[in-house]
Every structure is written in C-alpha cells, then in structure tokens.
C-alpha cells in the first residue's frame, strides 16, 4: 500500500478513536502518553538494532554519486560524494533517529505546553510505521535486496506526493567523472 494512503487511513481511524475517548480523563491521558512513548521507544529500538546489523555487516563497498544541489544553500551544482555503503547507511539511520527526536520535541511542546492530547493519540502509531517503512530497515531487517527503489543512494521522498519532487542523486559514470574533474567534492567523509 502507498505510504501516503496508509497515513491517511491511519489518521482517519485515529480521529474516530479519539472522538470515542474522554480526553479530559486523567486515566485516558495517562494511557495515551504511555502509548505514544512506547511507540517512540519501539521505533528507536528498531533503528538501534538495525544500526547494530549495519556495523556487524561492515560493508565497505565504495559508493560514489553526485548529490543534488541544495537550493536553500545557494548551490547551483551538485557535489561529488564518495563514501562506503556502511557509512551511507549509518548516515541515513542518523537522520531517521533525528526525525524521532524532532517529532518528540514537537509533540512534547503541543502536549505539555499547549495541553493538546489529540495529536499525541494521532501520532502514537506514526513512529513505528515510519521505522518499518524506512529503506534501511527494509534492506537490513527484512532482507530485501538493494535494487530498484532500495538502490543506494535513495531517492528523496517528495513532500507533496509527486509534486515538487526533489532532484535525484546522479550515479551515472559521466556525471561522476564531470564532478571529479570540476573538483566539486570527492573527499571521503569520515
């Protein structure tokens, strides 16, 4: 199922659940907090377990690609990236863990400061769902081959489902050679 469609279905179901619960009751609020915190912890644990699998596998295959230019930083040309599969995978997992912390901070602000409980209930499934749909989890935990959509470097997902899609990293030999000659990167990140 398409992740955007499943997100919509989950939100609609959770809205119906939240209407049937008494969100003013301290007991209900406690269980909603427990559900959300358990979900965040489970997602974090999935990422950490996968990190262990990546480190244990220690795939030092060289990965070269030309990263798309960052328009926000005023870049007009992409930079050559030279890394290993292990380092690339760990970097992707770090970004996923940071997204957990960002979501936790936003939910903490909305729930503790603004006293909203419904968003906490609505987001109680989202961290685990995101973790299980992550490309690194599919490859290392579920054992799917790194081909097609799971081929590194991964395609950046569009925020609006296909509109305004971000440019992809270039992996063709010609683009890599041009970037090497132009001197736009190529230093292996440690």
N, C-alpha and C positions, 0 to 999 in steps of 0.2 A: 504494500500500500504506500502511496505517496506520503512523505512525512508531513507536508502541509495539510493534506486532507485528514490524516490521523490526528494532527494537532487540533484542527477544528472540531473533529468529532469528540475528542477528549474534553475540550473546553465546554462544548455544549452539554455533555454528560455531567461534568463537574458543576456547571451552573445549575442544573436540575437538582443535583445532590445538595448544593449549598442552600437552595430555596427550602428544602425539606428539613434542614437542621436549624436549631435555635442558636444562632451565632452570638447571642448575648450570654449564654450559659457558660460559666467558668469551666465546667467539665468538658463541654464540646470544644471550647477554645484550647484546653489542655491537649485533647486528643488530636486536634488539627495541628497544633505545634509539634507534637510527637510524630505525626505522620510526615510532616514537611521535613523535620530534622532527620528522620530515619531515611527518607528518600535522598536527601543531600549526602548523608553519610554513605549510603549504599552506592551512589554514583561515584563518590570519591574513592571508595574501596575498589570499585571496578577499575577505575583509572590506575590506581596504585598497583593492583595485581597485574594489569597489562604492562605497566612500566617494568615490573619485575621480569615478565616474559620477554620484553624487548631487550633488556640488559642481559638476560641469560642467553638469548639467541645471538647477540652481539654481531649483527650483520654489518660488516664494514665495507660493503659494496659501495663504490663511489657513485654519487648521484649528481649530475650536472644539469642545470636548467637556467633559463633566463627568467627571472622573476618579473612580473608585470610592473610597470612604473607606478609609483604611489603619487596619484594626482594631488592628494592632500599635502604632500611634502614638496610639491612643485617639480616633481621629476617628470621628464618627458621620455626618457629611455629606461628600459629595464636593466637590472643589474644581474650579472652572472653569479650564480650561486653554486658553489662546489661544497658538497657535504657527503656524509655517509647515510645509508638508509637508517641506521640506528639513531644517528643524531637528528635526522629529519623527523623520524617517528617520535622521539622524545620531545622535540620542539612542538610538534602537533599536540601531544598529550599535555604539555605545559600550558598551551593555550586553552585546552579544554578545562583544565583544573582552574585556571584563572577565571574562566566564564562561570564556574561554580561559585567562586568567591564573590564575583560581581553580582550574581543573582542573589546570593545570600545577603549581601550588603543592601541591595535594593529591597528585598523582602523584609529585612530587619528594620529598615527605615520606615517602610509602609506600615508594618505591623506594630512595631514598638513605639514609634514616634507619632504616626498619623492614626493609629488604632484601627487599621483596616484588617479584618480577618478573612474576608472572602478571597483576596488574592493569594493568601497563604494556602488555602484549600485548593484553589485552582492550580497552583504551581506545585502541588505535592507529588504529582506524577512526572512532571516535566524533566527533572534532573536524571532520573533513571532512564526515561525514554531517550533523552539526548545521548546519554552514555552508550546505550545499546545500539543507537544508530550511527555512532561515530565510526569513521573509516578505520582507525587504528584498532578498535575493538572488533570490528568485522574481520580484519586480517589476522590479528594475533590471538584473540579469544575464541572466535568462531571458526578460524582456519580457512577463511575464504581466500582464493588466490588474488594476488595484487595485479589484476588485469581489469581493463575497462574503466569503470568509474573509480575503482580502487587502485589504479595505477598512480604511482608517485611521479611528480608532485600532484597533489589532489586539486581538483577544480574548486575554486572558491564558490560557495553557495550564494545565490542571489537572494537579497533580502525580500524581493517582491515576486518571487516565484518565476522568474524568467525575464521580467522587465528590468532593464538597467543592470544586466549581468556584468560582472567584473571581467576584465581581460584575463585570459589564462596564461599560465607559465608556458614558455616555449621550450620544447625538448628536442627539436629537430637539430641535426648536426650543423646546418648552415647558420642558424641563429646563434648557436653556442660559439661557433668559430668567429662570427662577426663580433660578438661581445668580448671574446678573448682578445681580438685584435684592437678593439676600441678601448680596452682597458677598463671596462665598467664592472669592476668586481673581480671575482675569481679567487679571492683569498679564502681559504678554507676557514670557516668559523669554528673556533674551539669552544 
